[in-house]
């Protein structure tokens, strides 16, 4: 063998009791020893709907649509066949229906109740989750009622959120998911649901929802950006983590069934923190900005979209998430099935 010839078989020259590469030497062994895996059962599919008779592409979120109620039903059926068992609904509301008190959010004949009823009739196996917040319905674009001086009014908002939760419960929702970050809303919603006999309706709370810059594409999808000011007085400061534990303790005490961290990918330390400090299932939301970054990088040709989708979701699961909310849910299920 010449000095430049590479041998066909390695000749061990190191005295090693442990060679970690032995557990990586084949695909089947890697599968056997994998610590974290992901399946379609782990995913919630967020979907946008509007009160029109056609489906339309969302400019700020390529690959996503605002679904008509009929189109929504078809997409949920498709997702269910792929193994997706839960969807989370977000409404795009016409400006003429928006108001400062967001009254449309508890209209029993409104868009979300109609969508819930259709899905529970046509795809009863799928868990239907609804967002509980005022921003899609608010003429101010905030998650709460805004006073004339610009203050977000906590307790008045909670009262409206309770009406919204009852409205969705009457329509047949499985889980309500308050995303507003008002103090005391989980306990108030749990109390009113129980009083009205909806003890089986679960609460998935946005426990640590940060005032993040990653929500921009979502607000474009719903036209729900604040008309003035920002959301810093109620959503969490991105610099804080111990504060999230206070939110976690409060939501547990008030009756949340599932707790959530939002965003996910840039807040994995919070996902881990929740997993280590709670016995409740932990959800994490891969938000619109995270989605768009992956889409844009893939479209540029610099990243393999399919591989990045699965790797990004796996990292969230590895950090401790039991549930992942992602706009890639249907695509990820296709990849996992293949």
VOLUMSE-862375 format. One line per 8 residues: their letters; for each residue x negated, y, z negated of C-alpha. Coordinates in pm, 1 decimal, always signed. Layout:
<pts>
A> X:Y:Z | ...
</pts>
This chain:
<pts>
XXXXXXXX> +0.0:+0.0:+0.0 | -143.9:+333.2:+102.5 | -166.2:+624.9:-134.2 | +122.2:+799.3:+40.0 | +351.9:+495.3:+53.6 | +649.6:+503.5:-182.0 | +721.4:+161.6:-337.8 | +1059.2:+1.8:-272.7
XXXXXXXX> +1100.6:-74.2:-646.7 | +1001.7:+136.3:-942.8 | +714.9:+6.1:-1155.1 | +787.8:+118.9:-1513.1 | +495.5:+307.9:-1652.5 | +666.6:+449.1:-1958.4 | +739.5:+253.2:-2274.7 | +1103.3:+354.4:-2323.3
XXXXXXXX> +1354.1:+166.8:-2538.4 | +1633.5:+386.0:-2404.0 | +1682.5:+473.9:-2040.6 | +1997.1:+680.9:-2011.4 | +2009.2:+632.1:-1636.3 | +2110.7:+268.4:-1687.6 | +2463.1:+393.6:-1759.9 | +2462.7:+593.8:-1436.3
XXXXXXXX> +2328.9:+337.2:-1192.5 | +2655.1:+248.4:-1017.2 | +3000.0:+392.6:-964.0 | +3167.0:+111.2:-1156.9 | +2938.7:+157.9:-1459.4 | +2991.4:+532.7:-1448.7 | +3365.8:+467.6:-1453.1 | +3331.3:+234.2:-1751.3
XXXXXXXX> +3137.6:+477.1:-1967.5 | +3306.3:+802.4:-1865.0 | +3404.0:+993.2:-2178.6 | +3661.5:+1222.3:-2020.5 | +3899.9:+1157.6:-1736.4 | +4192.3:+1343.6:-1591.4 | +4519.6:+1228.8:-1440.5 | +4833.1:+1385.4:-1295.8
XXXXXXXX> +4999.7:+1319.5:-1632.8 | +4780.0:+1589.6:-1785.7 | +4901.0:+1863.6:-1550.7 | +5180.8:+2120.1:-1550.3 | +5262.0:+2279.6:-1214.9 | +5348.5:+2652.9:-1238.2 | +5586.1:+2766.4:-963.4 | +5715.1:+3107.1:-855.1
XXXXXXXX> +6076.2:+3150.5:-748.3 | +6282.5:+3433.6:-603.4 | +6648.5:+3491.8:-530.4 | +6617.8:+3464.1:-152.6 | +6713.2:+3187.8:+87.6 | +6362.4:+3142.7:+226.9 | +6017.2:+3052.4:+96.1 | +5735.6:+3301.7:+144.6
XXXXXXXX> +5359.3:+3293.2:+110.1 | +5202.9:+3495.1:-170.3 | +4935.9:+3727.5:-36.6 | +4748.8:+3753.1:-366.3 | +4747.7:+3373.7:-415.1 | +4683.2:+3193.0:-84.6 | +4830.3:+2843.6:-87.7 | +5108.8:+2942.5:-329.6
XXXXXXXX> +5463.4:+3045.6:-244.3 | +5763.0:+3221.7:-385.7 | +6017.1:+2944.9:-353.8 | +6384.9:+2974.0:-285.7 | +6590.1:+2758.2:-521.6 | +6633.3:+2504.1:-241.6 | +6263.8:+2512.8:-158.2 | +6176.8:+2480.5:-525.3
XXXXXXXX> +6374.5:+2158.1:-549.1 | +6189.2:+2011.6:-252.7 | +5848.1:+2109.2:-390.0 | +5925.6:+1964.8:-733.1 | +6038.2:+1638.4:-572.2 | +5711.4:+1627.5:-374.9 | +5506.1:+1696.5:-686.4 | +5694.2:+1431.7:-883.5
XXXXXXXX> +5612.2:+1169.8:-620.8 | +5246.0:+1261.8:-669.8 | +5277.3:+1198.7:-1044.6 | +5339.7:+1551.9:-1173.8 | +5584.7:+1528.7:-1461.1 | +5632.1:+1892.5:-1562.7 | +5680.7:+2231.0:-1397.0 | +5669.2:+2584.1:-1537.6
XXXXXXXX> +5894.8:+2843.5:-1371.6 | +5822.4:+3214.0:-1314.4 | +6080.1:+3446.6:-1155.9 | +6023.0:+3728.8:-908.2 | +6310.9:+3963.9:-987.0 | +6448.2:+4235.3:-758.8 | +6380.5:+4590.2:-875.9 | +6753.8:+4668.3:-887.0
XXXXXXXX> +6795.6:+4407.0:-1163.1 | +6512.4:+4538.4:-1379.3 | +6577.7:+4759.4:-1679.4 | +6401.6:+4898.1:-1984.4 | +6567.1:+4634.8:-2207.1 | +6520.5:+4352.7:-1950.9 | +6885.9:+4249.7:-1985.8 | +6867.5:+4029.7:-1676.0
XXXXXXXX> +6642.4:+3785.7:-1863.2 | +6944.2:+3642.1:-2045.1 | +7195.6:+3652.2:-1758.4 | +7348.9:+3303.6:-1765.1 | +7411.0:+3330.4:-1390.2 | +7061.0:+3454.7:-1320.7 | +6780.4:+3305.9:-1115.0 | +6612.1:+3094.7:-1382.9
XXXXXXXX> +6930.1:+2933.0:-1523.1 | +7036.0:+2840.4:-1168.6 | +6693.7:+2688.8:-1100.9 | +6698.3:+2490.7:-1426.3 | +7041.9:+2348.6:-1349.3 | +6944.8:+2246.8:-997.5 | +6623.6:+2077.5:-1106.2 | +6786.0:+1890.9:-1395.6
XXXXXXXX> +7051.5:+1766.2:-1154.3 | +6824.3:+1669.2:-864.9 | +6499.3:+1571.0:-1040.9 | +6607.1:+1486.1:-1397.2 | +6284.5:+1296.1:-1468.4 | +6078.7:+1615.2:-1444.6 | +6029.4:+1828.0:-1755.6 | +6136.8:+2186.9:-1688.9
XXXXXXXX> +5952.8:+2459.5:-1878.7 | +6038.4:+2828.6:-1862.1 | +5840.6:+3140.5:-1939.0 | +5989.3:+3348.9:-2220.1 | +5880.0:+3709.5:-2171.6 | +6027.4:+4034.8:-2047.2 | +5770.5:+4157.0:-1794.4 | +5932.2:+4006.9:-1479.4
XXXXXXXX> +6262.2:+4174.4:-1578.4 | +6128.5:+4498.0:-1724.9 | +6133.9:+4824.9:-1532.1 | +5823.3:+4911.8:-1737.0 | +5635.4:+4592.6:-1646.3 | +5554.3:+4508.8:-2006.9 | +5618.1:+4190.4:-2204.2 | +5818.6:+4390.2:-2454.7
XXXXXXXX> +6059.6:+4679.4:-2485.8 | +5876.7:+5011.6:-2448.9 | +5966.1:+5311.4:-2665.6 | +5975.1:+5665.1:-2517.7 | +5629.1:+5729.4:-2662.7 | +5483.7:+5417.7:-2499.6 | +5479.9:+5186.1:-2802.3 | +5571.3:+4820.1:-2745.5
XXXXXXXX> +5851.8:+4753.2:-2994.2 | +5790.0:+4415.2:-3157.1 | +6108.5:+4326.7:-3344.9 | +6352.1:+4458.0:-3083.2 | +6161.6:+4255.9:-2823.3 | +6185.2:+3938.3:-3032.5 | +6562.2:+3979.5:-3045.0 | +6577.9:+3991.3:-2663.2
XXXXXXXX> +6341.7:+3693.2:-2635.4 | +6575.8:+3489.7:-2856.3 | +6864.4:+3568.8:-2622.0 | +6649.3:+3461.6:-2327.4 | +6555.2:+3132.4:-2494.3 | +6919.9:+3052.8:-2572.5 | +7016.9:+3135.6:-2214.0 | +6761.7:+2884.9:-2083.4
XXXXXXXX> +6862.0:+2625.9:-2341.5 | +7224.6:+2649.8:-2230.7 | +7109.5:+2586.7:-1872.7 | +6933.7:+2265.3:-1980.2 | +6567.1:+2359.6:-2014.2 | +6336.2:+2108.6:-2185.2 | +6069.0:+2346.8:-2315.8 | +6061.1:+2722.9:-2362.1
XXXXXXXX> +5723.5:+2891.1:-2352.2 | +5698.4:+3238.3:-2508.5 | +5412.1:+3426.3:-2344.3 | +5481.4:+3772.9:-2484.9 | +5248.0:+3768.4:-2789.2 | +5495.9:+3948.8:-3015.7 | +5450.9:+3874.7:-3385.9 | +5702.5:+3627.5:-3526.9
XXXXXXXX> +5862.8:+3527.3:-3198.6 | +5799.2:+3152.5:-3231.6 | +5973.0:+3133.3:-3568.1 | +6262.7:+3348.4:-3451.4 | +6313.4:+3141.4:-3136.3 | +6294.2:+2815.1:-3332.6 | +6550.5:+2942.8:-3580.4 | +6801.1:+3056.9:-3319.7
XXXXXXXX> +6761.5:+2741.0:-3110.4 | +6830.3:+2527.0:-3416.1 | +7124.6:+2739.6:-3525.2 | +7281.3:+2702.4:-3180.2 | +7231.7:+2325.4:-3181.9 | +6934.8:+2309.6:-2942.4 | +6707.6:+2126.3:-3182.6 | +6563.4:+1914.0:-2901.1
XXXXXXXX> +6437.0:+2212.9:-2701.6 | +6061.6:+2232.6:-2755.5 | +5842.2:+2541.2:-2785.9 | +5509.1:+2562.4:-2605.2 | +5361.6:+2884.2:-2738.7 | +5106.0:+3102.6:-2566.7 | +4919.1:+3106.1:-2895.3 | +4598.7:+3277.5:-2784.5
XXXXXXXX> +4683.8:+3479.3:-2475.6 | +4404.3:+3721.9:-2406.7 | +4426.3:+4065.8:-2246.4 | +4231.9:+3927.5:-1953.2 | +4140.4:+4073.5:-1616.5 | +4203.5:+3732.5:-1458.9 | +4581.1:+3786.2:-1431.4 | +4579.7:+4024.2:-1135.7
XXXXXXXX> +4688.6:+3781.1:-861.0 | +4977.0:+3657.6:-1081.2 | +5106.7:+4011.0:-1126.9 | +5091.2:+4052.9:-750.8 | +5299.8:+3737.6:-711.2 | +5574.5:+3871.0:-939.9 | +5528.0:+4247.2:-898.2 | +5512.0:+4260.9:-1277.0
XXXXXXXX> +5213.0:+4485.0:-1349.4 | +5263.7:+4748.7:-1621.6 | +5387.5:+5079.8:-1482.5 | +5171.8:+5259.4:-1738.1 | +4919.6:+5166.8:-2004.7 | +4787.6:+4817.8:-2061.6 | +4865.3:+4512.4:-2274.8 | +4585.7:+4549.3:-2528.5
XXXXXXXX> +4819.5:+4624.6:-2820.4 | +4980.8:+4281.2:-2803.3 | +4757.6:+4045.3:-2604.5 | +4435.3:+3938.6:-2774.1 | +4097.3:+4108.6:-2747.4 | +3864.3:+3890.1:-2534.3 | +3589.0:+3950.8:-2788.5 | +3771.5:+3771.0:-3070.1
XXXXXXXX> +3787.5:+3402.6:-3155.6 | +3848.8:+3386.3:-3533.7 | +4163.1:+3589.5:-3478.5 | +4289.4:+3307.2:-3255.4 | +4283.3:+3074.6:-3556.4 | +4521.4:+3311.0:-3735.9 | +4753.1:+3296.0:-3436.1 | +4723.2:+2916.5:-3438.4
XXXXXXXX> +4811.2:+2886.4:-3807.8 | +5107.2:+3120.0:-3764.3 | +5246.4:+2933.3:-3462.1 | +5212.4:+2598.9:-3639.5 | +5391.9:+2735.5:-3944.6 | +5669.3:+2883.9:-3730.9 | +5747.8:+2557.3:-3552.2 | +5554.9:+2547.0:-3225.3
XXXXXXXX> +5538.1:+2201.2:-3068.1 | +5247.7:+2276.7:-2831.4 | +4987.4:+2553.3:-2860.1 | +4810.3:+2717.4:-2569.3 | +4494.5:+2904.4:-2475.7 | +4509.4:+3141.7:-2178.5 | +4292.8:+3177.4:-1968.4 | +4122.9:+2838.8:-1968.8
XXXXXXXX> +3794.6:+2819.9:-1778.8 | +3628.9:+3123.5:-1934.5 | +3769.2:+3049.2:-2281.3 | +3662.7:+2687.3:-2326.2 | +3522.4:+2770.1:-2669.5 | +3877.7:+2858.8:-2775.8 | +4014.1:+2534.1:-2632.1 | +3756.6:+2343.3:-2837.4
XXXXXXXX> +3833.2:+2556.0:-3144.8 | +4203.2:+2474.2:-3120.0 | +4138.4:+2104.6:-3069.4 | +3918.5:+2093.4:-3378.7 | +4164.8:+2284.3:-3595.1 | +4509.3:+2157.8:-3497.9 | +4697.0:+1830.4:-3479.6 | +4932.3:+1976.3:-3219.2
XXXXXXXX> +4882.9:+1914.0:-2847.0 | +4662.9:+2183.6:-2694.9 | +4745.6:+2332.1:-2354.5 | +4514.5:+2549.8:-2148.6 | +4619.5:+2770.0:-1856.1 | +4391.4:+2789.6:-1552.0 | +4514.9:+3131.0:-1447.1 | +4561.1:+3303.3:-1112.0
XXXXXXXX> +4221.4:+3473.6:-1113.4 | +4046.2:+3142.0:-1172.4 | +4253.4:+2989.9:-892.2 | +4173.1:+3270.6:-649.0 | +3800.6:+3262.1:-724.0 | +3787.1:+2894.8:-629.7 | +3999.3:+2949.3:-318.3 | +3788.0:+3244.2:-202.1
XXXXXXXX> +3455.8:+3068.1:-262.4 | +3579.4:+2758.4:-80.3 | +3709.0:+2960.3:+212.8 | +3367.1:+3123.7:+244.1 | +3218.0:+2777.6:+293.1 | +2991.2:+2789.1:-10.8 | +3187.2:+2545.7:-228.1 | +3365.8:+2216.0:-167.6
XXXXXXXX> +3719.7:+2306.6:-275.5 | +3833.6:+1952.2:-354.9 | +3533.5:+1875.6:-572.8 | +3546.5:+2211.5:-750.5 | +3917.2:+2169.8:-829.4 | +3858.5:+1839.2:-1004.2 | +3538.6:+1951.7:-1176.9 | +3702.3:+2267.4:-1309.5
XXXXXXXX> +3997.6:+2071.0:-1447.8 | +3769.7:+1806.1:-1595.5 | +3573.3:+2073.5:-1781.6 | +3893.2:+2206.8:-1937.7 | +3996.3:+1856.4:-2039.9 | +3647.3:+1784.8:-2178.7 | +3667.3:+2098.2:-2395.0 | +3972.6:+1951.2:-2566.1
XXXXXXXX> +4283.0:+2037.6:-2365.8 | +4555.1:+1773.4:-2373.5 | +4755.8:+1963.3:-2110.9 | +4636.3:+2181.9:-1823.7 | +4856.5:+2433.9:-1646.2 | +4715.7:+2490.1:-1299.2 | +4826.7:+2610.2:-957.5 | +4613.3:+2325.3:-822.8
XXXXXXXX> +4835.0:+2063.9:-989.8 | +4986.5:+1913.4:-674.5 | +4658.5:+1926.8:-484.2 | +4469.8:+1775.1:-776.9 | +4728.2:+1493.0:-801.1 | +4676.9:+1417.7:-430.7 | +4300.2:+1403.3:-480.8 | +4331.2:+1183.1:-788.1
XX> +4569.5:+948.1:-609.1 | +4321.1:+910.5:-325.9
</pts>
